[in-house]
Amino acid sequence: MITKTLGVINSTAPYGVSNGQESLDLALASANFGQEVTLFFIDDGVFQLLKSQQPIPEQGKHYSKTFPALTFYDIDDIFVCQQSLTERALAVSDLCIQVSALPREELNQQLARLDHLMRF
């Protein structure tokens, strides 16, 4: 059986909307059923990975604590847009998990190799 690949693109800030939590739930569920999942964080989506987040209850669930569990689901390909980090004065060391920071052109190459894409 050929496994289809799924790319989950996170492009929104972590709180105020449920996109981040929903994308994480999709990634974990898909990986649990044997799909090869790759995560991408672009634009304001890079804020989802910041260390030491302390949202207030009105902002929604504090789901960033779940990111370290991605390796248990064999989700090892996690990419962030280097340009998005730079534009927001962030560095890879500011993030809560290990990622590969790539220029936008290389991110597009990674996206092109996947069978399915979901953007949040």
Steps between C-alpha positions, in 0.01 A plus 500: 500500500633843405483757777385846397690797636332792673637849550339713770566871455463722806475868411296656781591623848435250779218667689171665417404233247514122526703443182819405681331245724304357208811464283684324782204266557490420126873431489491268802190314382639456148833374631318265736336341196829454320518807277836667454451852637718805445436824689567850370491826695488817294399862553339548845489121538857516633359653820338163577844357575626765742638382833340606828154584369255590774160561345213627710190274507309728264763437231429128486677179591877505559580237238866586440592252774394229254770581242776297673276191458521519120801268496293228670270513196795481259448858390862598455486729195419841647590804295478872571541785257826680575360821350197483733730463801721790388204731430377437857844541661503132602765230483482121500629511860175678600294195402381218725600211271774419254413614148668557167491864395497533122482783249157534336621346173616183678173485696314508169713208378409303813131580451513389136610147592190430713177335385257710708518844664280651769540866597394644833 
